[in-house]
Amino acid sequence: MQMIESVADLEALYDPVVPGALEKVLGHLSPLYEKWIGVSRFVVLSTVGPNGTDASPRGDSGSVVRVVDRHTLWLPDWRGNNRLDSLRNIVEDGRVSLMFLVPGSNNVVRVNGTAQLTADNNVTGQFQRGGKVPRTVIMVTVTEVYFQCAKALLRSRLWDSGDESDGVPSAGEFIGEVRAGFDAQAYDEGYAEYAKDRMW
């Protein structure tokens, strides 16, 4: 199999970049991007570190991030499985990308930048929910923001295809595949309540 090994060979396979794809890129959050991101309850956070890359879904009941100013986003790190893959990467290599989705919209807003972590009570305390606060907050400095055209979501019919989860493996089944004797059914029966209890 012949592999593509240079950027020149890659670019030779494609037409020139569409001018609008470059013109739409901003170096800061405009009022319209602030409005769009403020509605988004779901984002995929991508990081890179010495041990590889990581992409982590993040969600909230309201805006998933706080827009602090046109160059700054704050993303609370709510309770999870404590793998800390994304957070370790941020500490070691601050480059991040975020992909914001809004249910029903076929556009995607993408942010590139750098990030740092803080556990400062003056910051984490601003996200208090039911007496709980995030252990840390990811502070993103925005260097690029732009919208992605709708083709990918239109092709996948992401918002129009309904529930297609029947028959897909459950969380318990994934664990059972690697842990002998694991009771996947019992795990799945308690999983929803467990996740709900640890939401914040």
N, C-alpha and C positions, 0 to 999 in steps of 0.2 A: 504494500500500500504506500503510495507516494504521499508524503506529508508536506504541508506548507511550512517553510522554515524561515521566511523573511517577510517583513512588512510589505516590501515591494511586490513580492509574489502574491500576497494576499490582496493588496489593492488592485492588482491587475485583473482580478476576477470580478470586480465590482465596478459599477458606474461611479462617477464623481459624487461626493457627498451632496445631498440636497441643501442648498444655501440656508433654507429656513431652519434646518437642524442645528446649525451653528449660531444663527442670529438669535434664536430663542434663549440661549444660555445667559443667565445673569450671574453676577458675582455677589449678589445679596438678595434678601427676601423683599420682593416688591409687595405693595398692599394686596394685590390679587393672590400672590403665592401665600402670604400670611393668612388670608381668608380661607384658602383651600386647605392648607395644612391644619388650620385651627379646627376644621370639621372632621379631619381624619381621625378615626379611632384605632387604626391598624397601620403598622409600619414594619418593614423588614430591615433590620439593622445588619449591615455587612462590615466585617472587620478583617484585618490581616495581621498576622504576627509571625514570630520565628518558627512556630510549629505548623503554620498553614493558615487557611482562611476559615471564616465562620459566617454563617447567615442565621440570624435569630429573629423569629416573629415576636413582635411586641404589640400588645393591645391594651385598651383601657375602656371604661364605660363612657368617658367623654373624650376630649382631645388627648391623643396619645402622647403629644409633646406640648410643652409650653413655649410659645414664641416670646422670647425675652426682648429682642430687638431685631433689626433686619440682618444681623450677622450671627445671632445666637439662638439656639434651641436647647431646651432642657428636657431630658428624657429620664423619668424616674425608673429605677430598677426594682420592680416589685418582686415579691417572694417567688422563688422558682425551685429548680432542682440543685442549685448550688454548684453546678459544673463550672460556672464563671468563665466559659470559653471566650465570650465577647469581651468581658471586662478585663481578662488577662491580656488579650490582644491590645486593647486600648491603652493599658498601662505600658506595654512594651513597644507599641507602634500605633500612634494616634490616628492613622488614616481610617476614615469611615465613609460609608455610603448608606443612605436611607432611601427607601422606596415606599411612598405613602399611597394607600388606596382608600377610596370612599365607595361603599356599596352603591351600585347603580351607575356609577360613572365609569366610562371606559377609558378615561385618561388616567395616567399615573404621574405623580410628581416625584422627581428624583433630586436628592440633595447629596452633594459631595463636600467633604471638609475634613476637619480634624477634631478630635475629642479628647477630653480629660475627665477624670472621675473626681467627685467630691463627696465626702461624708459629713460635710459641715452642717450642723443642726439648723443653721439659719436658712439653708437651701432645702435640705430634706424635709424640714418641718412644714414647708409650704405645700407639700403634697399629702398632708395627713388625711387618712381615710379611716373612719371608724376607730380612731385611737392608734392606728398603725401608720408608720412612715417607712419609705423605702430605705434600705441600708445605704444606698448610694444614688447619686444622680449623675447621668452622663451629660456633660456640657459640650455641645457641638458648636464649633465655629464654622459657619457656612462659607465655602469658597465658590461653589457652583450650585445653581438651582435651575431646573428646566422641567417641562412636562414631556412625557413620553406619548407618542401618538397611540391611538386607540386600537391599532391592528391586532396586537397580541390578545387583548381581552375580547375583542370581537371574534377572532378566530376560535378562541377557547369557549366562547359563550358562557363566560364565568358567572355572570349575573342572571342569565336567562335559562340555564339548563336545569335548574331545580336541584333537589337533593339526589346526588349520585353516589352516596356513601354506602349503599346496601351491598354487603359482601366484601367490602374492603377490610383488611386486617385491623383489629382493635389494638389499643395500647397493650392490653394484657397478652394478646397473641404475639406481639413483637417481643415482649419480655420472655414469654414462654419458648420462643424460638432459640434463645441463647441460655436459658436457665432450666436445667432438667428438673422435672417434677413441679414446676411452677403452676399454680392454679389460676389460669388466665381468666376464667369465668368469674371467680370470686373477686379478683382484682378489678375487672371491668365493672362489676356491680357496685363497688365502693369508690371507683375512680372519680365519678362525677361529683360526689359529695366532698371527697378529698380535695379536688381541684377548686371547688367553690369555697371551701373553708380557707384555702391558702391563696385566694385571689389577691389579697392585699398583704 
